[in-house]
Amino acid sequence: MKPVRLAIVNDYEVVVRGLASVLAPFSERITVVEIDSRLPVVSDVDVVLYDTFGQVQGDAVRLDDLTVDTEARVAVFTWNLQPDLIREALAQGVSGYLSKGLGAEQLVECIEAIHAGEVVAPSSQPSADGDTQLVMAWPGLEHDLSAREAEVVALITQGLSNQEIADSCYLSINSVKTYIRTAYRKMQVSSRSQAVLWGLAHGFDPDRERVIRPHGD
């Protein structure tokens, strides 16, 4: 059986390259053909994995903007597992809604199932028992920012208000304020303008890159 041809999409190079590295040991089953930051997929792939870090979610996801000239099936990869978000994404035509709590083997199994024509939602995802946990990357990881803190900083750097961040991440406004407070302490900043400057200097400005790997190299 040929490996599933996969494209990984997110606005941050460190995120897409990190996911590609996670999947590299499974190259006989998954071939990462293309990774994209702020660009649509152009390669002939089977599945597009859309990482929601710092991105729109739910019914705001526009599949046509992701795939353009390919009929690939799309899977959303996210921490946000609210039932309404899952329903909205599936109603848009997404073929998989995958939790970032999955292990590496589980993620590969889900991608293979999506390629086989299944619709994979959290309720149908395999058990994590005995699986190797994903070691993912995001901007600010080297400064001890958690994934949630980093996403909030990314959206601050993009110019979003606290309420817009809450709406985008499907968090309460109090949760957003807590993440901002703990992130600022780690970043050693005390104002929003300082946070934006820090973000721009530390990889939180969205990237624009396309890397095509014709042979999965």
VMD Tcl script that draws the C-alpha trace (Angstrom):
set ca {
  {0.00 0.00 0.00}
  {1.30 3.43 -0.92}
  {1.78 5.94 1.92}
  {-0.77 8.70 2.38}
  {0.40 11.92 0.72}
  {0.01 14.71 3.27}
  {0.20 18.50 3.31}
  {0.51 20.39 6.61}
  {-0.91 23.92 6.83}
  {-0.47 26.65 9.45}
  {0.66 30.29 9.43}
  {3.78 29.53 11.48}
  {6.78 27.76 9.98}
  {7.86 26.29 13.32}
  {4.45 24.62 13.69}
  {4.34 22.97 10.26}
  {7.98 21.91 10.40}
  {7.47 20.53 13.89}
  {4.54 18.41 12.75}
  {6.53 17.19 9.76}
  {9.26 16.06 12.16}
  {6.73 14.23 14.34}
  {5.51 12.27 11.31}
  {8.96 11.59 9.85}
  {9.39 8.21 11.64}
  {6.20 7.00 9.92}
  {7.40 7.72 6.37}
  {6.35 4.26 5.14}
  {2.75 5.17 6.04}
  {2.66 8.98 5.72}
  {4.63 11.04 3.21}
  {4.72 14.76 3.99}
  {4.67 16.18 0.48}
  {4.11 19.86 1.25}
  {4.20 22.25 4.19}
  {2.59 25.67 3.86}
  {2.48 28.89 5.85}
  {-0.19 31.37 4.67}
  {-0.32 29.74 1.24}
  {-2.80 27.25 -0.25}
  {-1.81 23.67 -1.01}
  {-0.85 23.15 -4.66}
  {0.53 19.59 -4.66}
  {-1.45 16.46 -5.46}
  {-2.02 15.23 -1.91}
  {-4.52 12.90 -0.25}
  {-5.01 14.73 3.05}
  {-4.45 18.30 4.25}
  {-3.72 18.60 7.99}
  {-4.80 22.06 9.17}
  {-3.24 23.07 12.49}
  {-5.42 25.67 14.24}
  {-2.62 27.39 16.18}
  {-3.31 31.11 15.72}
  {-5.88 30.34 12.99}
  {-9.61 30.69 12.34}
  {-11.74 27.76 13.45}
  {-15.23 26.25 13.20}
  {-17.37 27.51 10.33}
  {-14.77 30.23 9.62}
  {-12.49 27.60 8.05}
  {-12.70 27.93 4.26}
  {-11.73 24.63 2.70}
  {-11.43 26.12 -0.79}
  {-8.77 28.50 0.50}
  {-6.73 25.56 1.77}
  {-6.92 23.20 -1.18}
  {-7.47 25.32 -4.33}
  {-6.47 22.84 -7.08}
  {-6.63 19.59 -5.12}
  {-9.50 17.39 -4.02}
  {-7.69 16.36 -0.85}
  {-9.65 15.59 2.29}
  {-9.07 18.08 5.13}
  {-8.41 17.29 8.79}
  {-8.43 19.90 11.56}
  {-5.75 19.43 14.24}
  {-6.58 21.33 17.44}
  {-6.82 21.56 21.23}
  {-10.36 22.98 20.94}
  {-12.83 20.11 21.17}
  {-16.06 21.97 21.92}
  {-19.02 20.10 20.35}
  {-20.23 23.19 18.46}
  {-16.81 23.68 16.88}
  {-16.72 20.05 15.79}
  {-20.22 20.27 14.30}
  {-19.40 23.50 12.45}
  {-16.17 22.09 11.00}
  {-17.80 18.83 9.89}
  {-20.70 20.78 8.37}
  {-18.15 22.73 6.32}
  {-16.96 19.45 4.82}
  {-13.96 18.66 7.03}
  {-13.23 14.91 7.02}
  {-11.45 14.77 10.35}
  {-11.40 16.70 13.60}
  {-8.31 15.54 15.46}
  {-7.23 16.29 19.02}
  {-3.71 17.45 19.81}
  {-3.93 15.06 22.74}
  {-3.44 12.17 20.31}
  {-0.24 10.18 20.36}
  {1.97 9.87 17.28}
  {0.68 6.42 16.28}
  {-2.91 7.54 16.83}
  {-2.45 10.58 14.60}
  {-1.09 8.39 11.82}
  {-4.02 5.97 12.21}
  {-6.50 8.85 11.99}
  {-4.87 10.27 8.86}
  {-4.98 6.82 7.25}
  {-8.66 6.42 8.17}
  {-9.49 9.83 6.67}
  {-7.67 8.89 3.49}
  {-9.71 5.66 3.39}
  {-12.92 7.69 3.33}
  {-13.89 7.75 7.00}
  {-14.99 10.86 8.85}
  {-12.96 10.91 12.06}
  {-14.23 12.88 15.06}
  {-13.03 12.83 18.69}
  {-15.64 10.24 19.66}
  {-14.20 7.79 17.11}
  {-10.50 8.42 17.70}
  {-8.37 5.55 19.03}
  {-7.31 5.18 22.65}
  {-4.07 6.82 23.79}
  {-3.07 3.78 25.87}
  {0.57 2.90 25.28}
  {1.08 5.44 22.50}
  {4.01 7.85 22.30}
  {2.87 11.39 23.05}
  {3.39 14.00 20.37}
  {6.28 16.40 20.91}
  {5.01 19.48 19.13}
  {6.56 22.86 18.47}
  {5.21 26.39 18.59}
  {6.67 29.91 18.74}
  {7.92 30.77 22.21}
  {8.43 27.17 23.32}
  {12.09 27.88 24.07}
  {10.92 30.65 26.43}
  {8.71 28.20 28.35}
  {5.42 29.48 26.93}
  {2.72 26.82 26.97}
  {0.81 26.11 23.77}
  {-2.16 28.16 24.98}
  {0.01 31.06 26.16}
  {1.86 31.05 22.85}
  {-1.36 31.10 20.84}
  {-2.64 34.08 22.81}
  {0.68 35.90 22.25}
  {0.47 35.07 18.54}
  {-2.97 36.65 18.31}
  {-1.84 39.70 20.31}
  {1.03 40.06 17.82}
  {-1.53 39.85 14.99}
  {-3.37 42.80 16.59}
  {-6.41 41.07 18.09}
  {-8.14 42.42 21.20}
  {-8.77 40.25 24.27}
  {-12.37 39.68 23.21}
  {-11.33 38.78 19.67}
  {-8.79 36.32 21.07}
  {-11.46 34.77 23.28}
  {-13.77 34.41 20.28}
  {-11.01 33.01 18.07}
  {-9.73 30.47 20.62}
  {-13.16 29.68 22.10}
  {-11.94 30.64 25.56}
  {-13.56 32.74 28.25}
  {-12.32 36.30 28.54}
  {-11.02 35.49 32.04}
  {-8.99 32.56 30.66}
  {-7.50 34.85 28.02}
  {-6.52 37.37 30.69}
  {-4.91 34.61 32.76}
  {-2.87 33.37 29.79}
  {-1.79 36.94 29.03}
  {-0.71 37.50 32.63}
  {1.34 34.30 32.84}
  {2.83 34.81 29.36}
  {3.84 38.39 30.12}
  {5.65 37.19 33.24}
  {7.64 34.65 31.22}
  {8.31 37.21 28.47}
  {9.27 39.85 31.05}
  {6.99 42.47 29.51}
  {4.31 44.60 31.17}
  {2.25 46.10 28.34}
  {0.55 45.08 25.12}
  {2.87 47.19 22.99}
  {5.88 45.54 24.61}
  {4.28 42.13 24.01}
  {3.80 42.90 20.31}
  {7.42 43.98 19.94}
  {8.56 40.87 21.82}
  {6.36 38.70 19.60}
  {7.74 40.22 16.41}
  {11.27 39.62 17.66}
  {10.60 36.00 18.68}
  {8.85 34.38 15.72}
  {5.22 35.35 16.35}
  {4.79 37.24 13.08}
  {2.94 34.87 10.70}
  {5.21 33.37 8.05}
  {4.70 32.95 4.33}
  {6.39 29.85 3.00}
  {5.72 26.82 0.83}
  {8.00 23.79 0.85}
  {7.25 21.02 -1.65}
  {8.86 17.64 -1.20}
  {8.21 15.67 -4.42}
  {9.61 12.46 -2.96}
  {8.78 13.08 0.69}
  {12.39 13.97 1.43}
}
mol new
graphics top color blue
foreach p $ca { graphics top sphere $p radius 0.5 }
foreach p [lrange $ca 0 end-1] q [lrange $ca 1 end] { graphics top cylinder $p $q radius 0.2 }
display resetview
